[in-house]
Amino acid sequence: MSDQAKFQAAQATIVRNERFIRIADGLKPELISEEVEPTQLVKVEADETAMHGWRAVRDAEIEWLGSRELGKGQSVIADFGDHRVGYVSFEIKPVGSPPDAPLKLRLTFGEMPVEMAVPFSSYDGWISSSWLQEETIFVDVLPGKVSLPRRYSFRYMKIEVLDTSPKYRVSFFNLKCATVTSADRTSVIPFAHADPLLRDIDRVSVKTLEDCMQDVFEDGPKRDRRLWLGDLRLQALANYATFRTDALVKRCLYLFAGVPDDRGQVSANLFIAPELIADDTYLFDYSLFFTVTLYDYYDATDDADTLTDLWPTARRQVELALERLDERGVVRDEPTWWSFIDWHESLNKQAPSHAVLIYALRRTIRLAEAVGCASAEEFERRLADAERAAMESLWDSEQSFFVSGEGRQVSWAAQIWMALAEVLPPDENRALMQRLLSAKPDIAPTTPYMYHHLVEALLVVGLKDEAVHLMKRYWGGMLKNGADTFWELYDPGNPDFSPYGSPLINSYCHAWSCTPTYLIRHYGL
């Protein structure tokens, strides 16, 4: 074990299950590579009607790249025509006198035009600026070929000549990207739809999932490039409707089960390289999603062996969650980052987290029955208790909404998750979602992650037309704003929203936004 892994284990007291890790390693996929070239040269122009205030416009045919001679202070932007994840290479030739000094270049990669326009030096957010895709390189020998060792996630690539010497300029040739993914595009379940917008939303959803499918289901190929449980659950659902790369879901489940802490809780996310390391972030809802993801996997595959292997880990997540109940039988609230639910700084997590527990308990009972576990009856009792506590302590009969925390907050998230958990009878559940759409509480969804749950809640209660309308408005809004893949963050009322301090560092290909393909296909929209 490396020094880093030893430090992590000491901090989180990780208990490694080497058999599970070996099973996961045996399921590691081969990556599929395809060589692609840019389609045109572009420039970026300020446009207040465009996303983040910048738009890419055509500059020249890509064939002009090799004929352009760039000197100090000059640059060019190549457009690869679609979102790409892979490794970039290019050739450089000097023009003029023999090169008498090294060539200094800055290479900037962007998923959106704003990343080509706004200097990364302006970023002042709270997560590391090292996520910004930029590097400075020196080329000592010309002519030459540059093959970048880092994997990039981008559509646009800016090449800036920071310095040469007064005696020579440079031209660039054979610019290429060797894309990588574990998703086999030819295996996608065929799909046709009469509605062109839903077809486009499905297509971009599949592309988003494809680019996030690497040797695990990554949350985002730009950032964070690791395996998060909340994203995995949604990616797995989309996968069952499209690629059917079910072995990758299985691999990820075994990875999580391979490194729980000494209480048996699985981490919210994992680092895969240089070796498997569990992050020291533990989230109430994400741990429960291990159980839910196993349920969905078993439902999709009937893989009884995997269920038998992983059932103890799944059961333990629910047992630990039940330990968090207070004297009323409600999930205990606290001011720390104990549950995710959504990126909204004012959102109280208590009521939606309690609903996630109920949602997970329903699926835990079915798993227990499938493995013949006697604890099924106990979980049924705990489910009834949790539902009763929700109605006695979290339901506000005057407002006809579920409330959360000491401030009795009414949020979209609380109603959405209570609807998904089916706490109310069907007619009342439907009425709850109708009231939500009408009342529009201030604490609203801010991410595609929560919008997914909103759309699915509408479908669960039978409001299909409202669900389709919302999907078209929200994910269609991303398409209208130039999305090649769907984004980590999109707030139509605040397009520049970023919980990190700047849209420069947002991920514009993000796993939790790929679910419209699941919603459209699974629910027959």
N, C-alpha and C positions, 0 to 999 in steps of 0.2 A: 504494500500500500504506500502511495506517495505521501510526502510530508503534508501536502494540502489535504489529502483525504484523511490523514490521521488527525489534523487540526479540526476538520469538520466533524469527524466522529466524536472527538472529545467535547466539542461544543454542544452537539445535539444528541449524543449518546445513541448512535445509530447501531442497530442490530442487523447485520447483513445475513441474508438468506442466500448462500452461495448456490444452492440448487436452482432457485428462482432466477438468479442472475445468469447462470449457465443456459437455462432455457431461453431467456431473453436474448442472450448473445447468439444462440443458434437460430434465432428468427431475424437477425439483422439482414435487411434487404440489400440487394445489389442496386446501385444507382444507375439510372438510365441517362445517358448524355446525348445531347444534340448540339451541333455547331450552328450558330445563328450569326448573322451579320446585321449591322445597322441598315435602316431603310432610307434615311435622309439626314441631312444636317438641318438643325433648327437654331433659332435664337429665342430668347425669352423676352417678352414685353410686358410692361405693367398694364394691368386691366382690372379695374375695380369690380367688374362683374365676374371675374374668374376666381376659382378656388384659391384662397390665400393671396389674391391680388396679382397673380402672374399667369401668363398663358404662353405656351410654346407655339411658335409659328414657323412655317417652312422657310429655310434659308437657301438651301441648294440641294441638288441631287447628291446622293452619297458618293457617286463617282468623282465628284469634285474634291473629295477629301485628299486624295493623293496629289492633286495639282496645287493645293494650297501650300504656300511657304510661310511658316510662322516664325516670327522672331520674338525677342523679349517683350513680354507684356501682352502678347496676342493669345487668342484662344479659339476653340471650336467646340461645338456641342453636337454629339452624335445621338440620334434617336433610333433605338432598336425596335421601334414599332409596336412593342407590347412589353408587359412586365417580364423580366428575366431574372433567373437565379443561377449564378454560375461563376466561371473563372474566365477572366478577360486576358486577351493577348493582342499584340499589335507589333508592327515593324516600323522602324524609323530610319529615314535616310537624310543625311546632311545635304544642304544645298549651298553652293558658294565655295569659299576657301576650305581647305581641310580643317576639321574641328580642332581648335587649339585650347578648348576648355570643356569640362563636362557639361552635359545638358541637364538642367534642373526643371522638373515638371511637377505640377500639381494636378492630380486626377481626382475628380469629384463625381460621385455616383448618386443619382437621385431617382426616387420613385415618382416624384411630382415636380412640376416646373419650378416651384418655390425653392427647391433645393439647388437649382441651377442659378438662381437669381440672388438669393440672400446669403451673404457670407456666413460661413459656419462660425467664424470668430465672434459673431453677434449673439450666439447662443449663450443663455445665462440661466438654464433650468437646473432642476435639482437632481436629475439622473445624469450619469456620466456623458460628457461630450464625446467620448471615445466611440459611442454608437454612431456618430455622424460619419458617413461613408466618404472618407477623403484620405488621401495619402500623398506625400511628397517623395519623389524618387529622383535619383541621380543616375544618369547613363554615361558611363565613362568612355565606352567604345562605340563609335558610329561608323557605318550603319550597324544596326543591331535589332534584336528582337526582345521585347519585354513580355514576360508571362507572369502575371500577378498571382502570388500564392494565396491571397485571401479570396474567399467567396463573397460575391456582392449580390445585392438584391436591388434591381434598378430597371428603369426604362431609358433614362438619359445618362450620358457620360460626357463630362466636360474635361477637355484637355487644355491646360494652361501652360504656356511656356513662361516660366519664372525667370530663366536666364539661359543664355548661350554664351556667345561672345560677339563682338561687332562683326566678326569675320564670316559667320555662317548662320543659316536658318535651317529649319527642319520641315520635312513632310512626313505624313503618317499613312501607312498602308496596311491592308489585311487585318483590319480591326475586327475581332471576333469574340464571341462569348460561347464557351462550352457549358451549356445549361446542365443542371443536375436535378433529378427528382427520383423518388422511388415509385412514383405513380405511372402506371402504364396507360397512356392515353387511349390505346386501342381497346382497352378492357372496359371502358365506361359504358354503362347500361344505356342503350339508345333512348333518346328522348325527343319527342316532337310535341309542339304546343301551338295552338292557333293564335295565341296572343303574342305578338312580336316582342313586347316589353318583357313578358315573363320568360320568353326564350332567351333574351339577352341577359336577364338577371340569372337564369340558370347557368348559362355559359360562363359568365364571369365568376359565379360561385364555384364552379368546377375548376376553373383556372386558379382561383385563390387556394382551394384545397390542394391542387396539384403542386403548386409552388411551395406550400408548407409541408409537403410530404417528403421528408429526407430520410435519414436512418431512424428517425422517430417522427411523430407528428409534432413539428415545431409550432410554437405559437405565432412566430413571424420570422421570415428568413432575413429581415433586416435587424429586427429587435423583438424578442430577446434571444431568439435562436436556441430555445430550449423547450423542454417538455413540461407544460403546465396542465394540471388536472382539469380545470374548468374548460380550457380549450380542447383538450383531448376528448372530453365527453361529446362536445358538439361536432368535432371533426369525425369522430367515429360514426355518428348518426348520418352525416353527409356521405361518408365512405360507403355505408351499407346501401345507399341509394344510387351510388355511382361506380366507383372503382372496384369495390368489393375486395380491397386489400386487407382482409380480415386478420391476416397474420401480423400485420403491423399494429393493429389494436391490441392483439394478444401480447405482442412483445412489450408494448408500453405498460400494460397492466402488470406484467411480471416484473418490469423494472421498478415500478412503484412498490410492489409487494416485496421486492428484494431488499429495500433499505428503509424499513420503518424505524421509528425511535423505540426507546426501551419500554414505552407504554403501548406500543403497537400502532401508533398513529402514522399515517403516511404523510409525507411532505406535500406542500402545494405544488412544488416543481422540482425537477431534477436536472443536474448537469450530467451530460453523457461522456464528454471527453475532458481530459485524457483517460479518465475512468469514471465509473458511476459514482456520483456524489449527490446526496439528498441536500437540498437547500434547507436553511434553518428558518424558513417561513412556513408556518402551519396555519391554515385557515379552516374555520368551522365548516363552511359550505363546501369547499374544495375536497376536504377529506371525505365528506359524505358522498361526493360525486364519484369517488372510487367505487363505492357500492353500486351506485346508479349505473356507472359505465359497465361494470361487470354484468349487471342485469340486462342492459341493452345488448351487450356482446352475446350473452347466452341466448337471448331472444332471437338474435339474428343468425346464430350459428349452430345452436344445439350442442355446443362443445361441453359435454358433461365432465370430461377430465379436467379442463381448465377451471370450470366452476368448482369442482371438488377441491382442487389445489388452492384456489384463491378465496373460497368461502370464509375461512377463518379470518383473513385480513378484512374482508368486506364486513363481516359481522362485527369485528372489533371497532370499525369506524363509527358504527351506530351506537355501540355500547359506550364509547367515549363521549359521543354527542349527548347521550342521555344523562351522563354525569354532570352536564352543564345546566340542567334544569334547576330553577329556583324553587322556593317553597310553594309557589302557585302551580308548578309544573310547566313554567314558561322558560324558554332559553334565556339564560342570564345575559344581560347587556353589560358592556363596559366601553370606555372611551378609546381603547387601543384598536389597532387594525386586526381584529380577531375574525372577521368574516368579510368576504369581498362584496358580493351581490352586484355592485356597479360602481363606476367612477363618478360619484357625486359627493362633493365634500360635505354637504349638509345631510346626507341620507343617514337615518338611523337604521341599523341593521337587525334589530331584535325581531320584529314581526316577520320580515321576509326570511330570516334565518330559521325561525321556528317553523315556517311553512316548508322550507327545504328539508328540515328534519321529518316532517310528516310525509312529504313526497318520497323521501328515501325509505322511510319505514314501510310504506306500502310495497315497495319493490323488494325490501329485505324479507318480508313475509313470504313473497313468492319464491325467492331464492332458497329460503329455509325449507319450504315445502318441497322444492325440486331436489334438494340434497337429503331429504328425510330427517331434518334436524328438529329435535323436540322443542327448540326455542321458538318455533313459529307461533305457538300459542302465547308465549310471553310477549313477543313482539306485537301481536294483535292487541293485547291488553295495553301495552305502552302506546300504541297508535291511538286507541280510544281515549286514553288519558290526555295525550297531546292535543287531540282534536277538541276535547272538552275544555282544556286549559285555554286554547285559542279563542273559543267562543266566550268563555267566562271573563278572560282578562284582556284580550286584544280586540274584541269586537265592540264597536261603539254603535249601539242601536239607534242613537239620535242621528248620527251622521250616515249610518248604514255603510260604514267603511271599517276596515281593520286599522288599528292605530299601533304605533310603535314607540317604545322608550318612555321615559318619564314625561317628556313633552307631548306624548300622545300624537305623534306625527302621523299625518296621512300622506302616504307616498304611493306612487305608481307601483314601485317594486313590491310593496307589501300586498297590494291587491292582486298583482300578477301572480306572485308565488302562491298566495292562498287559493287562487283559482286553479293553478296547475296542481296544487295539492288536493283539490276537490274537498275542501273542508265543508263547504256549504252544499246543500242538495242541488241537483242540476238546474232547476229553474232559478233558484236564488243565486247560483254561481253565474249564470248568464246575466241576470239583472245586475250583479256586482260589476261585471265588465262593461255593461252598457252605461252604468252610472259613472264609471271611471272615464270612459271616453267623453261623456258629457261634462263632468265636473272639472276634469283636467287639473289635478292638484299641482302645486308649484314644484314639488320634488319629483321631477320627471326623469325618464331614461336619458342617458348621455352617450351610450355606446351601442354598437350593433349587437353586443352580447345581451343587453337587456331588451333591445328591440326584438331579438329572436324570441325571448321568453314572452314578450307581449303578444307577438303574432301567434305563437303556439297556444297561449292562453285563450285568445279569441277563437282559435280553431277548436280547442277542447270544449268550449262552452257552446259551440255551434254558430258563432258569428263569422261565417266564412267570407261574406262579402266585405265586411269591415277588415278582416285579416288581409285579404288580397289588396284592398285599397291602400292599407298602411304599408304593405310590402312594396307596392309600386311607388308610393310616395317616398319612402325612406331609401331603399336600395336603388330605386330608379333615380332618386336625387343624387346619389353618388355617381351613377353613370352619367347623368347630365353634367356633373361637375368634373368629368374627365377620368373616372376610375377605370383602370385596366384590370385591377383586382380590388376586392372590397377591403375597406379600411378598418383599422383598430378603433378609430374614434370618428364619429360624425354626429354633430348636433346641428340640425338645420337652422335653429334659431341663433346659433353662435358658431359659424363655420370654422373659426380659428381656435376653437376649444382644444386645450391640451392640459391634462393634469400634471404634465411635466414641466410646463413653463414656456413651451414653444412648439408650434406645429412642425418645425424642422425635424424634430426627433420622433414625431409620431410614426407609427408603422402603417404603411399604406397597402400592405398585403398581410392580412391578419386572420388567423385561423377562426376566431370566434365570429367572424362575419361571413363565413362560407355557407351558412345553413339554409339560405333560401332554396338551394337545390334539394335539400332534404324536405323542407316544408312543402314545396311545390309537388314533388314526386310522391312523398309518403301520404299526404292528405289529398292528393288528386286535384290540386287547384287548377 
